Amino acid sequence: MVCQKIQHEDQPLIDFGDNMETTDATRRFFCLRLGAAAVGTALNSAHAALPVGYPAKPIRIVVPFPAGQGADASARALARELEAVLGQPLIIENRPGGNNVIGVKAVTNAAADGYTLFYGTNSPMAANAVFFRDLGYDPVKDFTPVAMFGRSRWVVVVSAESPIRSFADLVEASKRQTGGVSFAVGATGYQLAVILLANSSGLVANIVPYKGTPQAITDVIGQQVTATMSDFGTMRALIEAGKVRPILAFADRRIAAIPGVPSLKDLKLDIPTLFSWTALFAAAGTSSDIVNHLAEATSKALQSPAYKEYSAKNNSEIVFAGPAELAKFQRQEVENYRHAMKVGNVEPQ
């Protein structure tokens, strides 16, 4: 466990908030947030030609996170709808560990034939590129973007049995406790977010890395560690069941389902509001016909009543972008995280 306390240097360039508006200190953040009627029109090209015989067999989606995590549930929800569109089974393959490298290699080492896809999120496809010196892969060069399909805000939680009832309580406890409070993180993006919180609030965080969020949450519930952060979709059921207590919405406005929980803006914490996003990627070199066909299939899957119900229940916004838009978004995200590292005075590991 490494205690990391850092100092604020300058204002963030990017506003990751809900309204996506620019200010003097920000520049526009690229993202397409579309309603169901418009989602099919955002592809880079018109109706893509269907490759002969594709898909002729099951397609696997590699998820670089453990089963039972929010990412796993999200991948399975999308896969069910894609199966109906593509007419072939979609098999979820969980390959966690190694800072997502295990899952990444399962895709980059596979044939670029459209039968092995990657469930990409902000950590393996953007944050890792700047957080680790020797990552072992390039998330931009080693993949072909297919389609973005969602995003979700993050929330900080403690055990429902904890005496900590607010973020202010957490900060005060961290100052009293030698080495700070233990803060479990299940992904690179969350680790950087905790560092930024420490930078802005005076929180002394003893960061404890985990291979995934499920075990981090389990240890928070059992009070082996004090706090953790994850996307709200993962946390919602536990919050509603009274297992964990949310104390901060890591966003520029409150989350509608937990209106009593303050946001970063409420607490006047001036830091980039990072969030989770989800997208499908194929191996580099996958043909544009296959990529466009998969993107069109994704746009149709997102319009299904079942998927819209899943997204609403898990507080995940349906956000679609086709291959070209996703490529642009991903490159911008790498720069967003690079800037967040600079703001937090964080050196690559």
Secondary structure as GFF3:
##gff-version 3
##sequence-region A 1 349
A	DSSP	beta_strand	2	4	.	.	.	ID=ss1
A	DSSP	three_ten_helix	39	41	.	.	.	ID=ss2
A	DSSP	beta_strand	59	63	.	.	.	ID=ss3
A	DSSP	alpha_helix	70	86	.	.	.	ID=ss4
A	DSSP	beta_strand	90	94	.	.	.	ID=ss5
A	DSSP	three_ten_helix	98	100	.	.	.	ID=ss6
A	DSSP	alpha_helix	101	108	.	.	.	ID=ss7
A	DSSP	beta_strand	116	121	.	.	.	ID=ss8
A	DSSP	alpha_helix	122	122	.	.	.	ID=ss9
A	DSSP	pi_helix	123	127	.	.	.	ID=ss10
A	DSSP	alpha_helix	128	131	.	.	.	ID=ss11
A	DSSP	beta_strand	143	152	.	.	.	ID=ss12
A	DSSP	beta_strand	154	159	.	.	.	ID=ss13
A	DSSP	alpha_helix	167	176	.	.	.	ID=ss14
A	DSSP	beta_strand	181	185	.	.	.	ID=ss15
A	DSSP	alpha_helix	188	201	.	.	.	ID=ss16
A	DSSP	beta_strand	205	209	.	.	.	ID=ss17
A	DSSP	alpha_helix	213	221	.	.	.	ID=ss18
A	DSSP	beta_strand	227	231	.	.	.	ID=ss19
A	DSSP	alpha_helix	232	240	.	.	.	ID=ss20
A	DSSP	beta_strand	244	250	.	.	.	ID=ss21
A	DSSP	beta_strand	276	283	.	.	.	ID=ss22
A	DSSP	alpha_helix	288	302	.	.	.	ID=ss23
A	DSSP	alpha_helix	305	313	.	.	.	ID=ss24
A	DSSP	beta_strand	317	321	.	.	.	ID=ss25
A	DSSP	alpha_helix	323	343	.	.	.	ID=ss26
###
